[in-house]
Amino acid sequence: MKYLVILLIIASFTSISYAVPQLDPSHAFDYSDIVLVGKVISVEILSEPEVTKTENTSTERLGVVMYEIEAEKYFKTSSYNQTVTVTGLFTREPHGMSYATQPYLQDQVVLLYLQKNTHGYADTDLIIRLGDSQVVKEIICKEGKGVQRDICSVNGRNLSVLKNMNLNESDKFVDNDICGKGTVLVDGICQAIKTDKVGSDAPFFGIFAYLDNLISWIFGK
């Protein structure tokens, strides 16, 4: 009974480790060239997702979609444009192993984190960061203390609106993959970055021993 409990606890930790890591919104802002809220005015599906299954694995090549966005508010940019054309990657069946979602729909209002399209999808300059960009469910803006900025809460994220096209907090760009921290894009597939550490088994057996002693103490009472 004791060892069954230990195995169930370890299994729960193992299942969690295979999920994509939680993203930090501040990293998304730093890694993006443009951050904006805008309305989707056109959607063009360029390719559908493709799922490849083998005996033990299943991989998905993400679909490619091109959007035309009517910008409503800029939070970070080096130039202002009324409309922007961007590429996005998508899946038809969202799951915990990928940041990809279903494609946005025409007339939806979205919060987009955009970065340079270094992968060359659809030959657009910008691509949407997966996991960070999202449909806007709530946006509340109020006038900031400075004359050049208003403060907006977008789905609970506090962002300041750029009012002056010459005002740009940061030109910093990190060539980070659109899949987010801890993952890498390979042929349209977001994959976790694997690292091998010497002695990596030691913490595992240490946890096992700790759980063994703890449960022995509980069942021995």
Disulfide bonds with the S-S distance in Angstrom:
Cys141-Cys152 1.92
Cys179-Cys190 2.17
